[in-house]
Amino acid sequence: MLHDPLDAIEEMGRESNGEITRVNLGVLRPYLVTRPEHVQHILRDNAANYRREGLMWKPLSRLVGEPSGADPAWPLKRRVFQTLLTGKNIETYTDEMAATIAANVDELGRRHGGGVPVDCGDELTRIVYRAILRIFIGDRLSLADADRLGEAITIATTSSFRSRMLLPFVPHAVPLPGDHAFHRAVQKVDDIIFPVIEEARRQGVGEREDGGHDIVSLLLRARDGEGNALDDQGVRDGVVSLFVAGTETTVTALSWLWVVLDANPDVMRRLRAEIEDVVGTARPTRAHLPRLRYTKMVLQELLRIYSVGWIIPRIVDRDDVIDGVRMHRGATVAVSPYLTHRVPDVWPEPMRFDPERFAPGRSRHRFAYLAFGAGPHQCVGSVFFTVEAQLIVASMISRLRPVLHGPAGVRPQAGLTLKPRHPIAISLDPVDAR
């Protein structure tokens, strides 16, 4: 488990064959839950009995604040996130985000044309952060600080998470591998974000000049039912939560995209044909999104195979019974989207990449697909991810010729998210270079 937790969990999934399994890891003995009907009980039907504590929540809290179940200010933050990331609110800034993405993709092609491989993760992080910066932060943060913030958050979410997640009972006073890098990265995040908040308080909060709302202003203005506001730490945690949620899934998923398209050339041909037909030589806009149906299906299947949020841990609050199995109070429950997305009777030929699984009219158990969690704690950013990822993919494929340079067959590495074990290298010639 410590050496390769994902490989170990895959083996457990094969042995358990969908049954609820108690895993003996010595001091830690979690229940492993994979079937959709069991997941539904934990994440929705009796969600209040399964607390968001333990495993990854303990190290994650130092980066983004306490999990929702332990944070009294969470409903206030969630309301702000919903204001920014759901429904018609997204429509108000989609074209602005699309223009920012396209401009950065063009700039990427100018910097790295000529078939020279680049680190896909680094370049995607730059594109995503600058899009989020433009939409959600405005002029409160410079491009240089945005790049520094992206680098710090990447280090924080990859350094000590595996050891801390698998050894949640080890006190923070006891050093584990990666702790030093994690704490330095979190300190850098604090050094960037707290001055932004202090400056916003001095200036007074309000709308941006272009009529939009930046996340700092929204969090500073937010009040709960009793009129209480967030302190600086609460605002800081909200800003960082948005950056982590808005970038980790997108950057990680789109890093895997080029590995998948290289291994499935028919998917790549159909994807390119749709984007060329819908977008042509123009820059993608909100108006193109409804017609990029196959692009959306590819992204959905991508998140099934490479479940960025590969594990959803919970702590049992009171004894419970699921399908005849007693879940003991205080025990850890590990819901694994990575394994649920591979249950053969739910997903036939689960290792085959097939976007048609998400074609209109296809149906499955509501809790068979957990790319954004489920239940009352489901990620509010699912629509935002789809819009952002469609725009990035359409921009890159319509304007560039991404080619994978390796490594082929790279395995995932389990941390906070399911990142590639080795950097993904791609070349990015402009389309008119061919």
C-alpha positions in Angstrom: 0.0 0.0 0.0 2.8 2.5 0.8 4.8 1.6 -2.3 1.9 1.6 -4.8 -1.5 2.1 -3.2 -3.4 2.2 -6.6 -2.0 -1.2 -7.6 -2.9 -2.6 -4.1 -6.4 -1.3 -4.4 -6.9 -2.7 -7.9 -5.9 -6.1 -6.5 -8.3 -5.7 -3.6 -11.0 -4.8 -6.1 -10.5 -7.9 -8.1 -10.5 -10.1 -5.0 -13.6 -8.5 -3.4 -15.5 -8.7 -6.7 -17.8 -5.8 -5.6 -18.5 -7.1 -2.1 -17.9 -4.8 0.9 -14.5 -5.8 2.2 -12.6 -5.1 5.4 -9.0 -4.4 4.6 -6.4 -5.3 7.3 -3.7 -2.7 7.3 -2.7 -3.2 10.9 -3.7 -0.1 12.9 -6.0 1.0 10.0 -8.7 -1.4 8.9 -11.0 0.4 6.4 -14.0 -0.9 4.6 -13.6 -0.9 0.9 -16.9 -0.1 -0.9 -17.3 -0.3 -4.7 -20.8 -1.2 -5.8 -23.1 1.7 -6.8 -26.0 0.7 -4.5 -23.6 0.5 -1.5 -22.1 3.9 -2.5 -25.5 5.4 -2.7 -26.2 4.4 0.9 -23.0 6.1 2.1 -23.0 9.2 0.0 -26.7 10.0 -0.1 -29.2 7.8 1.7 -27.4 7.9 5.1 -24.8 10.5 4.3 -25.0 12.2 7.7 -23.7 9.0 9.3 -20.5 9.1 7.2 -18.3 12.0 8.2 -15.7 13.6 5.9 -12.7 12.9 8.2 -9.5 10.8 8.3 -7.3 9.7 5.4 -6.8 12.5 2.9 -9.0 15.1 4.8 -6.4 15.5 7.6 -3.5 16.6 5.3 -5.9 18.4 2.9 -7.2 20.6 5.7 -3.8 22.4 6.0 -4.1 23.4 2.4 -7.8 24.2 1.9 -9.3 24.3 5.4 -11.5 21.9 7.3 -13.7 19.5 5.3 -17.4 20.5 4.9 -18.6 18.3 7.8 -16.2 19.9 10.2 -16.3 23.5 9.0 -19.1 25.6 10.3 -18.5 28.2 7.5 -18.8 25.6 4.7 -22.4 26.4 3.8 -21.4 30.0 3.3 -18.5 29.1 1.1 -20.5 26.6 -0.9 -23.1 29.3 -1.6 -20.4 31.5 -3.0 -19.0 28.7 -5.1 -22.4 27.9 -6.5 -22.8 31.6 -7.4 -19.6 31.3 -9.5 -19.7 27.7 -10.8 -23.2 26.7 -11.6 -26.0 27.2 -14.1 -26.6 30.5 -15.8 -23.8 32.1 -13.8 -21.2 30.3 -15.9 -22.8 31.6 -19.1 -22.0 35.2 -18.0 -18.2 34.6 -18.3 -17.9 31.6 -20.7 -16.9 33.7 -23.7 -14.4 35.7 -21.7 -12.9 32.4 -20.4 -12.9 31.0 -24.0 -11.0 34.1 -25.3 -8.4 33.8 -22.5 -7.9 30.1 -23.2 -7.6 30.6 -26.9 -5.1 33.4 -26.5 -3.0 31.3 -24.2 -3.2 28.3 -26.6 -2.0 30.5 -29.5 0.8 31.8 -27.3 1.7 28.2 -26.4 2.0 27.3 -30.1 4.2 30.3 -30.8 6.5 29.4 -27.9 6.8 25.7 -28.5 6.3 25.0 -32.2 8.7 23.0 -34.3 8.0 19.6 -32.8 9.9 20.3 -29.5 8.3 18.2 -26.7 7.0 20.1 -23.6 5.7 19.1 -20.2 2.0 18.8 -20.8 1.2 19.3 -17.1 3.2 22.5 -16.8 1.6 24.0 -19.9 -2.0 23.0 -19.0 -1.5 24.4 -15.5 -0.4 27.8 -17.0 -3.5 27.9 -19.3 -6.0 26.9 -16.6 -4.6 29.2 -14.0 -4.6 32.2 -16.3 -8.2 31.5 -17.3 -9.3 31.2 -13.7 -7.2 34.3 -12.8 -8.9 36.4 -15.4 -12.4 35.3 -14.5 -12.3 34.8 -10.7 -9.5 37.1 -9.4 -9.4 39.9 -12.0 -6.4 42.2 -11.4 -6.0 41.2 -7.7 -3.2 38.8 -8.6 -0.4 39.2 -11.2 0.4 36.6 -13.8 3.7 35.9 -12.1 2.0 35.3 -8.8 -0.6 33.1 -10.5 2.2 31.0 -11.9 3.9 30.8 -8.5 0.6 29.9 -6.9 0.0 27.1 -9.4 3.5 25.7 -8.8 3.0 25.8 -5.0 -0.4 24.1 -5.1 1.0 21.4 -7.4 3.8 20.7 -5.0 1.4 20.7 -2.0 -1.0 18.2 -3.7 1.8 15.8 -4.7 4.4 15.8 -1.9 3.3 14.1 1.3 -0.3 13.2 0.5 0.3 9.5 -0.1 2.1 8.9 3.2 -0.2 11.1 5.3 -3.3 9.7 3.7 -2.3 6.1 4.4 -1.0 6.9 7.9 -3.6 9.3 9.2 -3.0 8.1 12.8 0.6 9.4 12.7 0.8 12.8 14.5 1.9 15.8 12.5 4.8 16.3 14.9 6.2 13.0 13.5 7.9 13.8 10.1 6.9 11.7 7.1 8.4 11.8 3.5 7.3 14.9 1.7 6.2 16.9 4.7 8.9 19.5 4.4 8.0 20.2 0.7 4.3 20.3 1.6 4.8 22.8 4.4 7.0 25.1 2.3 4.4 25.0 -0.5 1.5 25.8 1.8 3.6 28.7 3.3 4.1 30.0 -0.3 0.4 29.8 -0.9 -0.2 31.9 2.3 2.4 34.4 1.3 0.6 35.0 -2.0 -3.1 34.9 -0.9 -3.1 36.7 2.4 -1.8 40.0 1.0 -4.5 39.9 -1.7 -7.1 39.6 1.0 -5.6 42.4 3.2 -5.5 44.7 0.2 -9.1 43.9 -0.8 -10.2 44.8 2.8 -8.4 48.1 2.6 -9.9 49.0 -0.8 -13.4 47.8 0.2 -15.2 45.1 -1.7 -17.4 45.5 -4.7 -18.0 44.4 -8.3 -15.2 44.3 -10.8 -15.1 47.1 -13.4 -16.4 44.8 -16.1 -19.4 43.9 -14.0 -18.3 40.5 -12.9 -17.6 39.3 -9.3 -14.3 38.1 -8.1 -14.0 35.3 -5.6 -12.2 37.5 -3.0 -15.0 40.1 -3.0 -17.7 37.5 -2.9 -16.2 35.7 0.1 -15.6 39.0 1.9 -19.2 40.1 1.4 -20.7 36.8 2.3 -22.8 36.6 5.5 -24.5 33.7 7.1 -28.1 33.7 8.5 -26.9 35.5 11.6 -24.9 38.1 9.8 -21.5 36.6 10.5 -18.6 37.1 8.0 -15.6 35.0 7.2 -12.3 36.0 8.8 -9.1 36.2 6.7 -8.3 32.5 7.1 -11.8 31.6 6.0 -11.5 33.8 2.9 -8.0 32.4 2.2 -9.3 28.8 2.5 -12.2 29.6 0.1 -9.9 31.1 -2.5 -7.4 28.2 -2.4 -10.3 25.7 -2.5 -11.5 27.2 -5.7 -8.0 27.1 -7.2 -7.5 23.5 -6.2 -11.0 22.4 -7.4 -10.8 24.5 -10.6 -7.4 23.3 -11.7 -6.6 19.9 -10.3 -9.3 18.0 -12.1 -8.9 19.8 -15.4 -5.1 19.7 -15.5 -4.9 16.1 -14.4 -7.6 14.8 -16.7 -6.3 16.7 -19.8 -2.8 15.4 -19.1 -4.3 11.9 -19.5 -6.2 12.8 -22.6 -3.1 12.7 -24.9 -2.1 9.3 -23.6 -5.7 8.0 -24.4 -5.9 9.6 -27.8 -2.5 8.2 -28.8 -3.7 4.7 -27.9 -7.1 5.2 -29.6 -6.5 6.9 -33.0 -10.1 6.3 -34.1 -11.3 8.4 -31.1 -8.8 11.1 -32.0 -10.0 11.2 -35.7 -13.6 11.5 -34.7 -12.8 14.1 -32.0 -10.8 16.2 -34.5 -13.5 15.9 -37.1 -16.1 17.2 -34.8 -14.0 20.1 -33.6 -13.1 21.0 -37.2 -16.7 20.8 -38.2 -18.1 22.8 -35.3 -15.3 25.3 -34.6 -13.4 25.4 -37.9 -10.7 28.1 -37.9 -12.5 30.3 -35.4 -11.9 30.6 -31.7 -14.2 28.4 -29.6 -17.0 30.2 -27.9 -20.0 29.4 -25.7 -22.1 29.1 -28.8 -20.0 26.1 -30.0 -20.4 24.0 -26.8 -23.8 22.4 -27.4 -22.5 21.0 -30.7 -19.3 19.6 -29.2 -21.2 16.5 -28.1 -18.5 13.9 -28.8 -15.9 16.1 -27.1 -18.0 16.0 -24.0 -18.4 12.2 -24.2 -14.6 11.8 -24.5 -14.1 13.9 -21.4 -16.7 11.9 -19.5 -15.1 8.6 -20.4 -11.7 10.0 -19.6 -12.8 10.7 -16.1 -14.2 7.2 -15.8 -10.9 5.5 -16.7 -8.8 8.0 -14.9 -10.9 8.9 -11.8 -9.1 12.0 -10.7 -10.8 11.8 -7.3 -9.8 8.1 -6.9 -10.9 7.7 -3.3 -13.6 9.2 -1.1 -12.9 8.4 2.6 -15.5 8.6 5.3 -15.7 7.9 9.1 -18.7 5.9 10.4 -20.4 8.0 13.0 -22.8 5.3 14.4 -23.0 1.6 13.8 -24.8 0.9 10.5 -25.7 -2.1 8.3 -25.2 -2.1 4.5 -26.4 -5.2 2.6 -26.0 -7.3 5.7 -22.5 -6.0 6.6 -22.1 -4.2 9.9 -20.2 -0.9 9.6 -18.7 -0.3 13.0 -18.7 3.2 14.6 -15.3 5.0 14.2 -14.2 2.8 11.3 -12.9 4.3 8.0 -14.9 3.7 4.8 -13.1 4.0 1.5 -15.4 4.6 -1.4 -13.3 4.2 -4.5 -14.6 5.8 -7.8 -11.6 4.2 -9.5 -12.9 0.7 -8.6 -16.6 1.6 -9.0 -15.8 2.7 -12.6 -14.4 -0.8 -13.2 -17.2 -3.0 -11.9 -17.7 -5.3 -14.9 -21.4 -5.9 -14.7 -21.9 -2.1 -14.5 -19.3 -1.2 -17.1 -18.8 -4.0 -19.6 -15.2 -4.3 -20.8 -14.3 -1.6 -18.2 -10.7 -1.2 -19.4 -11.7 -0.3 -22.9 -11.9 3.4 -23.7 -15.3 3.9 -25.2 -16.9 7.4 -25.3 -20.2 5.8 -26.6 -20.9 4.8 -23.0 -22.0 8.4 -22.5 -24.1 8.7 -25.7 -27.6 10.2 -25.3 -30.0 7.6 -24.2 -27.5 5.4 -22.4 -28.5 4.7 -18.7 -26.9 3.2 -15.7 -27.2 3.3 -11.9 -27.1 6.9 -10.7 -24.1 6.1 -8.4 -22.1 4.1 -11.0 -20.3 7.3 -12.2 -18.6 9.2 -9.4 -16.3 11.6 -11.3 -17.5 14.5 -9.1 -18.6 12.6 -6.1 -22.3 12.3 -5.3 -24.9 13.2 -2.7 -24.9 16.4 -0.6 -21.2 16.9 -0.9 -21.0 16.5 -4.7 -18.5 18.9 -6.2 -20.3 22.0 -7.4 -17.8 22.5 -10.2 -18.8 19.7 -12.5 -20.5 22.0 -15.0 -17.6 24.4 -14.8 -15.1 21.5 -15.5 -17.1 20.4 -18.6 -17.2 23.9 -20.0 -13.6 24.7 -19.2 -12.3 21.3 -20.5 -14.3 21.5 -23.7 -12.9 24.9 -24.5 -9.3 23.9 -23.8 -9.6 20.7 -25.9 -11.4 22.5 -28.8 -8.8 25.3 -28.7 -5.8 23.0 -28.7 -7.1 20.6 -31.4 -8.4 23.3 -33.7 -5.2 25.4 -33.5 -2.5 22.9 -32.7 -1.4 19.4 -33.6 -0.7 17.8 -30.2 1.5 14.7 -30.5 2.4 12.4 -27.6 6.2 11.9 -27.1 5.9 9.6 -24.1 6.0 7.9 -22.0 3.6 5.5 -23.6 1.6 3.3 -21.2 2.4 5.6 -18.2 0.8 4.4 -15.0 -1.2 6.6 -12.6 0.2 7.6 -9.2 -2.2 8.0 -6.3 -2.0 11.1 -4.3 -4.7 13.7 -3.7 -5.6 13.1 -7.3 -4.7 10.4 -9.9 -1.7 12.0 -11.6 0.6 10.4 -14.2 3.5 8.7 -12.6 5.9 10.4 -15.0 5.5 13.8 -16.8 3.6 13.6 -20.1 5.5 15.1 -23.0 3.7 16.4 -26.1 4.7 18.6 -29.1 2.4 21.4 -30.3 2.9 22.5 -33.8 0.4 25.1 -35.1 -2.2 23.7 -37.5 -1.0 25.9 -40.4 2.5 24.4 -40.0 1.3 21.1 -41.7 
